[in-house]
Amino acid sequence: MEAAVQRPEQFRDLKELGGLVRRHRNRCGLSQQELASLSGVDAKQISRIETAAHEAKITTLLRVTAALGLDLALTSRSGPASRVEDIF
């Protein structure tokens, strides 16, 4: 039996990314403190990522997503919001 291929979860801003981090943290049954310990990131930083309170470094995001068993991925943009001006 083949494993199901998961569709990437896209995000276009920090608020959407933070929501995805929170959802996956909760699915894993982790507190912010536990995720902080697993990722080597301060718990306050986890909270800031989840609430989009500041712009985290990409290395911090990579550590947090790796601790959740996730990868960040780049995909081609399509649809009506395909220009930078349409997003930001």
All heavy atoms as an XYZ file, in Angstrom:
674
protein
N       0.843     -1.181      0.000
C       0.000      0.000      0.000
C       0.885      1.240      0.000
O       1.814      1.360      0.779
C      -0.897     -0.022      1.229
C      -1.858      1.125      1.236
S      -2.497      1.330      2.846
C      -4.104      1.074      2.917
N       0.601      2.189     -0.880
C       1.384      3.407     -0.983
C       0.983      4.404      0.093
O      -0.179      4.502      0.460
C       1.165      4.066     -2.348
C       1.834      3.332     -3.477
C       1.679      4.069     -4.783
O       1.748      5.314     -4.770
O       1.492      3.401     -5.798
N       1.968      5.151      0.561
C       1.685      6.211      1.525
C       1.006      7.372      0.799
O       1.330      7.671     -0.339
C       2.979      6.692      2.179
N       0.065      7.992      1.465
C      -0.641      9.128      0.873
C       0.309     10.318      0.764
O       1.074     10.609      1.676
C      -1.845      9.508      1.727
N       0.265     10.985     -0.366
C       1.085     12.170     -0.573
C       0.347     13.365      0.018
O      -0.814     13.605     -0.300
C       1.347     12.399     -2.081
C       2.121     13.687     -2.298
C       2.081     11.212     -2.669
N       1.023     14.073      0.900
C       0.400     15.237      1.525
C       0.561     16.456      0.634
O       1.617     16.681      0.051
C       1.032     15.525      2.882
C       0.631     14.546      3.937
C       1.139     14.974      5.288
O       2.055     15.765      5.412
N       0.528     14.447      6.331
N      -0.484     17.224      0.535
C      -0.465     18.465     -0.222
C       0.187     19.549      0.636
O      -0.143     19.687      1.820
C      -1.897     18.856     -0.557
C      -1.998     19.934     -1.569
C      -3.443     20.091     -2.020
N      -3.620     21.488     -2.330
C      -4.561     22.260     -1.841
N      -5.471     21.768     -1.042
N      -4.632     23.513     -2.163
N       1.109     20.314      0.065
C       1.744     21.370      0.860
C       0.725     22.388      1.359
O      -0.238     22.706      0.671
C       2.703     22.041     -0.138
C       2.846     21.092     -1.256
C       1.600     20.270     -1.290
N       0.945     22.869      2.553
C       0.101     23.929      3.101
C       0.776     25.255      2.786
O       1.876     25.518      3.241
C      -0.063     23.759      4.607
C      -0.830     22.500      4.979
C      -0.953     22.349      6.467
O      -1.925     22.875      7.033
O      -0.070     21.717      7.060
N       0.127     26.054      1.985
C       0.714     27.319      1.571
C       0.363     28.426      2.540
O      -0.679     28.403      3.194
C       0.237     27.686      0.173
C       0.718     26.708     -0.875
C       0.255     27.096     -2.267
O      -0.701     27.835     -2.431
N       0.956     26.593     -3.260
N       1.259     29.388      2.617
C       1.017     30.586      3.417
C       1.589     31.759      2.651
O       2.540     31.627      1.899
C       1.641     30.473      4.812
C       3.119     30.204      4.790
C       4.020     31.257      4.807
C       3.598     28.917      4.730
C       5.383     31.018      4.773
C       4.967     28.660      4.688
C       5.861     29.717      4.724
N       0.958     32.904      2.818
C       1.398     34.093      2.092
C       1.843     35.218      3.022
O       2.316     36.238      2.567
C       0.274     34.613      1.188
C      -0.040     33.713      0.029
C       0.837     34.088     -1.146
N       0.714     33.181     -2.262
C      -0.054     33.371     -3.314
N      -0.827     34.431     -3.383
N      -0.063     32.503     -4.287
N       1.660     35.021      4.317
C       2.113     36.052      5.245
C       2.458     35.412      6.587
O       2.244     34.219      6.799
C       1.081     37.173      5.399
C      -0.277     36.692      5.903
O      -0.329     35.751      6.723
O      -1.296     37.254      5.488
N       3.022     36.232      7.467
C       3.474     35.714      8.759
C       2.334     35.227      9.633
O       2.496     34.273     10.407
C       4.278     36.789      9.492
C       5.598     37.186      8.827
C       6.249     38.333      9.588
C       6.521     35.995      8.725
N       1.181     35.847      9.524
C       0.017     35.420     10.314
C      -0.407     34.005      9.912
O      -0.680     33.162     10.772
C      -1.133     36.402     10.133
C      -2.316     36.119     11.018
C      -3.364     37.205     10.873
C      -4.530     36.902     11.791
N      -5.550     37.947     11.738
N      -0.447     33.730      8.617
C      -0.809     32.386      8.146
C       0.247     31.364      8.553
O      -0.086     30.256      8.976
C      -0.974     32.382      6.628
C      -2.211     33.106      6.153
C      -2.325     33.132      4.631
O      -1.444     32.604      3.923
O      -3.324     33.702      4.144
N       1.522     31.732      8.444
C       2.594     30.825      8.862
C       2.491     30.520     10.349
O       2.592     29.370     10.777
C       3.960     31.422      8.530
C       5.170     30.631      9.043
C       5.185     29.223      8.474
C       6.450     31.371      8.716
N       2.256     31.562     11.149
C       2.113     31.364     12.593
C       0.958     30.446     12.936
O       1.065     29.600     13.827
N      -0.143     30.596     12.217
C      -1.292     29.716     12.441
C      -0.971     28.269     12.119
O      -1.394     27.352     12.833
N      -0.202     28.058     11.064
C       0.201     26.689     10.707
C       1.122     26.094     11.760
O       0.981     24.926     12.133
C       0.887     26.673      9.338
C      -0.008     26.933      8.139
C       0.827     27.111      6.880
C      -1.017     25.804      7.961
N       2.057     26.898     12.259
C       2.954     26.415     13.315
C       2.133     26.038     14.543
O       2.314     24.951     15.117
C       4.026     27.477     13.658
C       4.773     27.112     14.942
C       5.000     27.643     12.497
N       1.198     26.885     14.941
C       0.363     26.604     16.117
C      -0.451     25.322     15.914
O      -0.518     24.461     16.795
C      -0.581     27.766     16.412
C      -1.484     27.492     17.639
C      -2.494     28.592     17.894
N      -1.834     29.846     18.200
C      -1.877     30.933     17.430
N      -2.571     30.942     16.302
N      -1.254     32.031     17.782
N      -1.070     25.199     14.737
C      -1.900     24.017     14.468
C      -1.073     22.734     14.542
O      -1.486     21.748     15.163
C      -2.555     24.141     13.106
C      -3.490     22.985     12.816
C      -4.365     23.205     11.633
N      -3.756     24.119     10.681
C      -3.980     24.102      9.388
N      -4.808     23.248      8.879
N      -3.396     24.946      8.577
N       0.104     22.744     13.946
C       0.942     21.543     13.974
C       1.503     21.275     15.366
O       1.612     20.120     15.777
C       2.055     21.642     12.931
C       1.545     21.404     11.541
N       1.328     20.141     11.031
C       1.173     22.267     10.575
C       0.858     20.242      9.803
N       0.748     21.521      9.506
N       1.821     22.330     16.104
C       2.277     22.144     17.487
C       1.187     21.481     18.311
O       1.437     20.520     19.063
C       2.667     23.501     18.102
C       3.077     23.391     19.565
C       3.468     24.735     20.151
N       2.420     25.745     20.098
C       1.383     25.801     20.934
N       1.226     24.882     21.881
N       0.485     26.777     20.830
N      -0.042     21.959     18.152
C      -1.166     21.372     18.889
C      -1.414     19.928     18.458
O      -1.711     19.078     19.310
C      -2.422     22.216     18.713
C      -2.352     23.513     19.485
O      -1.699     23.602     20.508
N      -3.020     24.543     18.989
N      -1.321     19.653     17.157
C      -1.488     18.267     16.678
C      -0.457     17.328     17.288
O      -0.741     16.161     17.517
C      -1.353     18.202     15.161
C      -2.573     18.616     14.413
C      -2.378     18.362     12.943
N      -3.456     18.967     12.187
C      -3.414     19.228     10.900
N      -2.332     18.938     10.199
N      -4.430     19.789     10.295
N       0.736     17.864     17.520
C       1.803     17.066     18.133
C       1.644     16.968     19.645
O       2.403     16.250     20.303
C       3.167     17.666     17.797
S       3.630     17.542     16.069
N       0.680     17.703     20.190
C       0.452     17.673     21.636
C       1.550     18.374     22.425
O       1.827     17.999     23.563
N       2.159     19.391     21.814
C       3.262     20.091     22.459
C       2.827     21.456     22.971
O       2.035     22.148     22.328
C       4.403     20.313     21.461
C       5.073     19.078     20.877
C       6.021     19.476     19.758
C       5.804     18.311     21.962
N       3.373     21.849     24.105
C       3.207     23.220     24.576
C       4.248     24.080     23.860
O       5.179     23.562     23.232
C       3.436     23.304     26.090
O       4.808     23.032     26.383
N       4.110     25.383     23.969
C       5.117     26.264     23.386
C       6.482     26.013     24.016
O       7.499     26.011     23.327
C       4.714     27.734     23.545
C       3.565     28.139     22.661
C       3.172     29.592     22.827
O       3.542     30.254     23.800
N       2.408     30.097     21.862
N       6.498     25.763     25.310
C       7.753     25.493     26.010
C       8.392     24.197     25.510
O       9.610     24.128     25.317
C       7.529     25.420     27.525
C       8.809     25.206     28.321
C       9.823     26.322     28.134
O       9.498     27.483     28.298
N      11.044     25.975     27.778
N       7.583     23.173     25.302
C       8.122     21.902     24.801
C       8.688     22.057     23.396
O       9.762     21.525     23.085
C       7.034     20.827     24.827
C       6.665     20.400     26.238
C       5.389     19.580     26.302
O       4.469     19.803     25.474
O       5.312     18.707     27.205
N       7.973     22.792     22.531
C       8.481     23.041     21.184
C       9.768     23.860     21.242
O      10.712     23.594     20.500
C       7.430     23.746     20.329
C       7.862     24.105     18.901
C       8.361     22.878     18.130
C       6.712     24.778     18.166
N       9.814     24.812     22.149
C      11.022     25.616     22.318
C      12.209     24.729     22.692
O      13.298     24.858     22.118
C      10.794     26.686     23.385
N      12.002     23.816     23.609
C      13.076     22.913     24.025
C      13.531     22.015     22.882
O      14.731     21.799     22.688
C      12.618     22.045     25.199
O      12.379     22.834     26.334
N      12.587     21.487     22.119
C      12.924     20.613     20.992
C      13.674     21.343     19.889
O      14.543     20.767     19.237
C      11.654     19.993     20.398
C      10.958     18.928     21.217
C       9.621     18.563     20.577
C      11.851     17.687     21.319
N      13.322     22.602     19.678
C      13.904     23.352     18.568
C      15.120     24.191     18.959
O      15.816     24.705     18.090
C      12.845     24.260     17.937
O      12.391     25.224     18.871
N      15.345     24.355     20.257
C      16.454     25.191     20.702
C      16.162     26.673     20.555
O      17.067     27.493     20.426
N      14.874     27.004     20.559
C      14.419     28.389     20.398
C      13.704     28.793     21.684
O      13.034     27.985     22.309
C      13.454     28.474     19.180
C      12.810     29.838     19.077
C      14.187     28.128     17.897
N      13.839     30.030     22.070
C      13.181     30.533     23.277
C      11.656     30.440     23.145
O      11.102     30.688     22.074
C      13.597     31.992     23.502
C      13.077     32.540     24.809
O      13.652     32.191     25.855
O      12.086     33.289     24.775
N      10.966     30.094     24.230
C       9.503     29.960     24.203
C       8.818     31.269     23.807
O       7.777     31.243     23.145
C       8.996     29.488     25.568
N       9.389     32.400     24.200
C       8.811     33.686     23.789
C       8.851     33.824     22.268
O       7.943     34.394     21.663
C       9.567     34.848     24.439
C       9.322     34.973     25.923
C      10.119     36.126     26.494
C       9.965     36.176     27.999
N      10.770     37.225     28.600
N       9.903     33.305     21.661
C      10.037     33.350     20.209
C       8.956     32.494     19.542
O       8.387     32.887     18.523
C      11.434     32.856     19.817
C      11.743     32.961     18.369
C      12.211     34.345     17.985
O      11.589     35.344     18.318
N      13.293     34.408     17.267
N       8.639     31.349     20.123
C       7.570     30.493     19.590
C       6.254     31.270     19.617
O       5.510     31.285     18.639
C       7.436     29.176     20.393
C       8.740     28.367     20.378
C       6.250     28.354     19.889
C       9.180     27.865     19.023
N       5.979     31.925     20.723
C       4.762     32.720     20.837
C       4.728     33.829     19.792
O       3.700     34.058     19.148
C       4.663     33.329     22.239
O       3.539     34.169     22.329
N       5.848     34.492     19.599
C       5.913     35.582     18.612
C       5.705     35.069     17.190
O       5.075     35.744     16.376
C       7.249     36.302     18.727
C       7.391     37.110     19.990
C       8.740     37.809     20.025
N       8.968     38.397     21.323
C      10.036     38.166     22.073
N      11.013     37.392     21.632
N      10.160     38.735     23.247
N       6.224     33.893     16.897
C       6.024     33.302     15.570
C       4.546     32.988     15.378
O       3.962     33.315     14.343
C       6.886     32.029     15.398
C       8.372     32.406     15.312
C       6.440     31.234     14.167
C       9.309     31.217     15.410
N       3.936     32.361     16.368
C       2.533     31.956     16.249
C       1.580     33.141     16.133
O       0.521     33.019     15.516
C       2.141     31.073     17.433
C       2.798     29.718     17.396
C       2.354     28.782     18.498
O       1.569     29.199     19.380
O       2.780     27.625     18.488
N       1.938     34.251     16.714
C       1.056     35.428     16.674
C       1.515     36.469     15.651
O       0.907     37.536     15.557
C       0.981     36.098     18.059
O       2.296     36.510     18.455
C       0.382     35.153     19.096
N       2.570     36.153     14.925
C       3.141     37.067     13.925
C       3.525     38.399     14.556
O       3.387     39.450     13.950
C       2.184     37.267     12.756
N       4.004     38.348     15.787
C       4.363     39.563     16.510
C       5.687     40.163     16.032
O       5.970     41.310     16.319
C       4.438     39.280     18.008
N       6.477     39.380     15.325
C       7.718     39.913     14.761
C       8.179     38.987     13.641
O       7.663     37.895     13.457
C       8.800     40.068     15.840
C       9.594     38.831     16.083
N      10.902     38.737     15.712
C       9.267     37.641     16.623
C      11.352     37.520     16.045
N      10.387     36.853     16.588
N       9.142     39.439     12.888
C       9.662     38.663     11.763
C      10.845     37.828     12.231
O      11.913     38.353     12.521
C      10.084     39.594     10.624
C       8.913     40.354     10.045
C       9.322     41.307      8.938
O      10.459     41.223      8.427
O       8.487     42.142      8.581
N      10.638     36.528     12.311
C      11.688     35.617     12.751
C      12.692     35.383     11.632
O      12.368     35.486     10.449
C      11.074     34.283     13.176
N      13.910     35.057     12.004
C      14.932     34.687     11.029
C      14.536     33.362     10.381
O      13.905     32.513     11.013
C      16.290     34.513     11.715
C      16.887     35.775     12.257
C      18.226     35.455     12.886
C      18.855     36.673     13.499
N      20.154     36.352     14.120
N      14.954     33.184      9.143
C      14.652     31.937      8.444
C      15.268     30.745      9.174
O      14.658     29.679      9.229
C      15.092     31.999      6.959
C      14.565     30.793      6.187
C      16.598     32.091      6.836
C      13.089     30.788      5.942
N      16.437     30.915      9.771
C      17.056     29.803     10.502
C      16.211     29.398     11.701
O      16.101     28.217     12.019
C      18.481     30.160     10.956
O      18.449     31.406     11.669
C      19.435     30.279      9.774
N      15.585     30.372     12.346
C      14.693     30.068     13.472
C      13.467     29.303     12.985
O      13.069     28.304     13.588
C      14.263     31.369     14.178
O      15.427     32.047     14.649
C      13.318     31.091     15.335
N      12.887     29.755     11.880
C      11.722     29.060     11.320
C      12.077     27.642     10.902
O      11.289     26.712     11.101
C      11.156     29.844     10.138
C      10.576     31.211     10.479
C      10.238     31.968      9.202
C       9.364     31.073     11.373
N      13.260     27.455     10.334
C      13.693     26.115      9.935
C      13.851     25.200     11.148
O      13.492     24.019     11.101
C      14.991     26.188      9.131
C      14.855     26.793      7.740
C      16.238     27.060      7.143
C      14.030     25.909      6.828
N      14.382     25.729     12.237
C      14.540     24.926     13.466
C      13.177     24.519     14.034
O      12.970     23.373     14.435
C      15.322     25.711     14.515
C      16.774     25.948     14.144
C      17.440     26.827     15.172
N      17.605     26.078     16.402
C      18.757     25.627     16.852
N      19.862     25.890     16.204
N      18.823     24.939     17.970
N      12.247     25.466     14.068
C      10.920     25.213     14.631
C      10.162     24.198     13.770
O       9.581     23.237     14.282
C      10.127     26.527     14.785
C       8.667     26.262     15.132
C      10.780     27.402     15.854
N      10.172     24.409     12.454
C       9.446     23.474     11.586
C      10.083     22.089     11.610
O       9.371     21.088     11.605
C       9.329     24.006     10.141
O      10.624     24.312      9.632
C       8.443     25.239     10.091
N      11.401     22.020     11.678
C      12.070     20.711     11.762
C      11.669     19.986     13.046
O      11.436     18.772     13.034
C      13.584     20.888     11.696
N      11.567     20.731     14.150
C      11.164     20.116     15.429
C       9.740     19.575     15.357
O       9.387     18.643     16.073
C      11.293     21.134     16.565
N       8.927     20.138     14.463
C       7.546     19.663     14.266
C       7.457     18.567     13.199
O       6.370     18.103     12.879
C       6.644     20.839     13.868
C       6.388     21.874     14.952
C       5.717     23.107     14.366
C       5.548     21.273     16.078
N       8.599     18.199     12.630
C       8.607     17.174     11.582
C       8.130     17.721     10.244
O       7.615     16.971      9.414
N       8.307     19.024     10.045
C       7.844     19.683      8.822
C       9.027     20.242      8.044
O      10.088     20.488      8.601
C       6.901     20.847      9.170
C       5.666     20.519      9.986
C       4.982     21.805     10.421
C       4.727     19.654      9.173
N       8.800     20.469      6.757
C       9.756     21.167      5.907
C       9.094     22.413      5.358
O       7.899     22.400      5.056
C      10.169     20.291      4.705
C      11.060     19.141      5.104
O      11.981     19.353      5.914
O      10.847     18.036      4.591
N       9.855     23.476      5.227
C       9.388     24.639      4.481
C       9.696     24.346      3.024
O      10.727     23.775      2.710
C      10.109     25.911      4.920
C       9.777     26.448      6.301
C      10.624     27.681      6.599
C       8.308     26.806      6.404
N       8.800     24.728      2.135
C       8.999     24.432      0.720
C       8.677     25.648     -0.122
O       7.866     26.488      0.264
C       8.105     23.268      0.304
N       9.308     25.727     -1.263
C       9.016     26.777     -2.234
C       8.177     26.167     -3.341
O       8.496     25.096     -3.848
C      10.302     27.349     -2.816
C      11.255     27.981     -1.812
C      12.531     28.432     -2.517
C      10.604     29.151     -1.117
N       7.097     26.842     -3.690
C       6.238     26.383     -4.776
C       5.974     27.545     -5.721
O       6.067     28.708     -5.337
C       4.885     25.851     -4.252
O       4.218     26.898     -3.546
C       5.065     24.664     -3.320
N       5.652     27.220     -6.939
C       5.323     28.269     -7.907
C       3.994     28.894     -7.528
O       3.052     28.199     -7.168
C       5.226     27.687     -9.314
O       6.481     27.217     -9.712
N       3.941     30.203     -7.611
C       2.719     30.934     -7.316
C       1.818     30.900     -8.537
O       2.257     31.026     -9.664
C       3.073     32.384     -6.983
C       2.304     32.925     -5.841
C       2.676     34.353     -5.536
N       4.057     34.461     -5.083
C       4.877     35.411     -5.474
N       4.515     36.326     -6.316
N       6.102     35.450     -5.023
N       0.544     30.754     -8.302
C      -0.409     30.801     -9.409
C      -1.685     31.467     -8.925
O      -1.892     31.656     -7.738
C      -0.706     29.395     -9.924
O      -1.294     28.629     -8.895
N      -2.522     31.808     -9.836
C      -3.788     32.421     -9.470
C      -3.713     33.923     -9.501
O      -2.747     34.516     -9.951
N      -4.768     34.579     -8.983
C      -4.885     36.031     -9.088
C      -3.797     36.797     -8.338
O      -3.418     37.877     -8.742
C      -6.269     36.334     -8.528
C      -6.644     35.149     -7.734
C      -5.908     33.976     -8.327
N      -3.314     36.272     -7.232
C      -2.288     36.980     -6.453
C      -0.907     36.427     -6.806
O      -0.214     35.873     -5.983
C      -2.559     36.847     -4.961
N      -0.515     36.570     -8.069
C       0.747     36.004     -8.490
C       1.866     37.047     -8.541
O       3.013     36.713     -8.735
C       0.607     35.334     -9.853
O       0.187     36.264    -10.820
N       1.530     38.326     -8.357
C       2.545     39.374     -8.342
C       2.828     39.789     -6.906
O       1.956     39.749     -6.041
C       2.057     40.593     -9.119
C       1.769     40.318    -10.574
C       1.261     41.552    -11.305
N       0.300     42.290    -10.480
C       0.134     43.619    -10.552
N       0.825     44.333    -11.384
N      -0.745     44.221     -9.792
N       4.054     40.200     -6.650
C       4.427     40.658     -5.325
C       3.505     41.777     -4.859
O       3.063     41.802     -3.703
C       5.899     41.135     -5.314
C       6.252     41.810     -4.006
C       6.828     39.965     -5.557
N       3.164     42.676     -5.756
C       2.307     43.812     -5.406
C       0.905     43.351     -4.953
O       0.247     44.051     -4.198
C       2.148     44.759     -6.606
C       3.435     45.399     -7.052
C       4.263     44.510     -7.988
O       3.758     43.478     -8.490
O       5.429     44.847     -8.215
N       0.484     42.202     -5.413
C      -0.835     41.677     -5.036
C      -0.824     41.066     -3.629
O      -1.877     40.877     -3.027
C      -1.307     40.619     -6.030
C      -1.523     41.196     -7.423
O      -1.805     42.404     -7.524
O      -1.389     40.432     -8.379
N       0.349     40.734     -3.143
C       0.468     40.067     -1.844
C       0.834     41.038     -0.738
O       0.262     41.017      0.348
C       1.510     38.926     -1.920
C       1.052     37.902     -2.956
C       1.709     38.294     -0.564
C       2.101     36.879     -3.290
N       1.793     41.926     -1.004
C       2.291     42.823      0.048
C       1.814     44.227     -0.161
O       1.848     44.860     -1.090
C       3.813     42.791      0.112
C       4.323     41.438      0.540
C       4.840     40.560     -0.391
C       4.248     41.045      1.849
C       5.320     39.320     -0.004
C       4.718     39.797      2.251
C       5.252     38.935      1.301
